[in-house]
């Protein structure tokens, strides 16, 4: 009896994910982020934009140094324009970490430039999710190249 109780407790603790721990995209807290990356790689910009609240806050070097509010339509338009420059753009998720409403994703974005040269860019994004939609998207990468 005592051994089975200890085993049960050990299995219970083993199944818990600690805040900030690496998790898989199958975790229920990350479903909207999983959908976002699937839509990105399918170049389905309306589906991608639908992962966000009607208006979301973005901190992204492409928008400058300060957070900006963007509507779903503005978000879809940004990615349509990106696809025009880089028709084969693709994101490869490397790691996912979650803590309640925050999902951090490390990924490699890659594409072929207009000059025919292939490029790869490591990116890290911290998403804040509320009620199944992304309300904040804080994206970090070296935009000097």
C-alpha positions as CSV (number, residue, x, y, z in Angstrom):
1,X,0.0,0.0,0.0
2,X,2.8,2.4,1.0
3,X,4.8,1.6,-2.2
4,X,1.8,2.1,-4.5
5,X,1.1,5.5,-2.8
6,X,4.7,6.6,-3.3
7,X,4.5,5.4,-7.0
8,X,1.3,7.3,-7.5
9,X,2.8,10.5,-6.0
10,X,6.0,10.1,-8.1
11,X,4.0,9.7,-11.3
12,X,1.8,12.7,-10.4
13,X,4.9,14.9,-9.9
14,X,6.5,13.6,-13.1
15,X,3.5,14.6,-15.1
16,X,3.6,18.2,-14.0
17,X,5.2,20.9,-16.1
18,X,7.1,23.4,-14.2
19,X,6.8,27.1,-15.1
20,X,9.2,27.9,-17.9
21,X,9.9,24.2,-18.6
22,X,10.3,23.0,-22.2
23,X,7.0,21.5,-23.5
24,X,5.6,20.2,-26.7
25,X,3.3,22.0,-29.1
26,X,0.6,19.5,-28.1
27,X,0.1,21.2,-24.7
28,X,-3.4,22.8,-24.5
29,X,-1.8,26.2,-23.6
30,X,0.0,26.3,-26.9
31,X,-2.7,25.3,-29.3
32,X,-3.2,28.8,-30.7
33,X,0.5,29.2,-31.1
34,X,0.7,25.8,-32.9
35,X,-2.1,27.0,-35.2
36,X,-0.2,30.2,-35.9
37,X,2.9,28.4,-37.0
38,X,0.9,25.9,-39.1
39,X,-0.9,28.9,-40.8
40,X,2.5,30.7,-41.3
41,X,4.0,27.7,-43.1
42,X,0.9,27.2,-45.2
43,X,1.0,30.9,-46.0
44,X,-2.6,31.2,-44.8
45,X,-2.4,34.8,-43.6
46,X,-6.1,35.1,-42.7
47,X,-5.9,32.0,-40.5
48,X,-2.7,33.3,-38.9
49,X,-4.3,36.7,-38.2
50,X,-7.3,34.9,-36.6
51,X,-4.9,33.5,-33.9
52,X,-4.7,37.1,-32.5
53,X,-7.3,39.1,-30.7
54,X,-9.1,41.7,-32.8
55,X,-6.3,44.1,-31.8
56,X,-3.0,42.8,-30.5
57,X,0.2,44.4,-29.2
58,X,3.4,43.7,-31.1
59,X,6.9,44.4,-30.1
60,X,8.9,43.6,-33.2
61,X,12.0,45.2,-34.7
62,X,10.2,45.5,-38.1
63,X,7.8,48.0,-36.4
64,X,10.5,50.0,-34.6
65,X,11.6,50.0,-30.9
66,X,8.2,50.6,-29.3
67,X,5.2,48.3,-29.0
68,X,2.4,48.9,-31.5
69,X,-1.2,47.9,-31.8
70,X,-2.2,46.0,-34.9
71,X,-5.6,44.8,-36.1
72,X,-6.0,41.3,-37.6
73,X,-6.2,42.8,-41.1
74,X,-3.0,44.8,-40.6
75,X,-1.3,41.5,-39.4
76,X,-2.5,39.6,-42.4
77,X,-1.3,42.4,-44.7
78,X,2.1,42.4,-43.1
79,X,2.5,38.7,-43.9
80,X,1.1,39.0,-47.4
81,X,3.8,41.6,-48.1
82,X,6.5,39.4,-46.5
83,X,5.4,36.6,-48.8
84,X,5.7,38.8,-51.9
85,X,9.4,39.4,-50.9
86,X,10.1,35.8,-49.9
87,X,7.6,33.4,-51.6
88,X,9.2,30.3,-49.9
89,X,9.3,31.7,-46.3
90,X,9.1,29.0,-43.7
91,X,9.5,28.8,-39.9
92,X,11.1,25.8,-38.2
93,X,10.2,25.6,-34.5
94,X,13.2,24.6,-32.4
95,X,11.9,24.9,-28.8
96,X,8.7,25.8,-27.0
97,X,8.4,26.9,-23.3
98,X,5.2,27.8,-21.5
99,X,4.2,29.4,-18.2
100,X,0.4,29.9,-17.8
101,X,-0.5,32.5,-20.4
102,X,3.0,33.0,-21.8
103,X,4.4,30.8,-24.6
104,X,8.0,31.3,-25.8
105,X,9.0,29.9,-29.1
106,X,12.5,29.7,-30.5
107,X,12.4,29.2,-34.3
108,X,14.4,29.6,-37.4
109,X,12.9,31.5,-40.2
110,X,14.3,30.8,-43.7
111,X,13.6,31.8,-47.3
112,X,15.2,32.7,-50.6
113,X,15.8,36.4,-51.2
114,X,15.0,38.3,-54.4
115,X,18.7,37.9,-55.3
116,X,18.3,34.1,-55.1
117,X,20.4,33.7,-51.9
118,X,19.0,31.6,-49.2
119,X,19.0,32.9,-45.6
120,X,18.2,31.7,-42.1
121,X,17.3,33.9,-39.2
122,X,17.0,32.7,-35.5
123,X,14.0,34.3,-33.8
124,X,12.5,34.2,-30.4
125,X,8.9,35.2,-29.7
126,X,7.1,35.5,-26.4
127,X,3.3,35.2,-26.9
128,X,0.8,36.2,-24.2
129,X,-2.4,34.3,-24.7
130,X,-5.8,35.2,-23.2
131,X,-9.0,33.4,-23.8
132,X,-7.6,31.3,-26.6
133,X,-6.2,34.3,-28.6
134,X,-2.8,36.0,-28.7
135,X,-3.0,39.5,-27.2
136,X,0.8,40.2,-27.2
137,X,3.5,39.2,-29.6
138,X,7.0,40.2,-28.5
139,X,9.5,39.1,-31.2
140,X,13.2,39.3,-30.9
141,X,15.9,38.9,-33.6
142,X,19.0,40.6,-34.9
143,X,17.7,42.8,-37.7
144,X,21.1,44.2,-38.6
145,X,21.6,41.7,-41.3
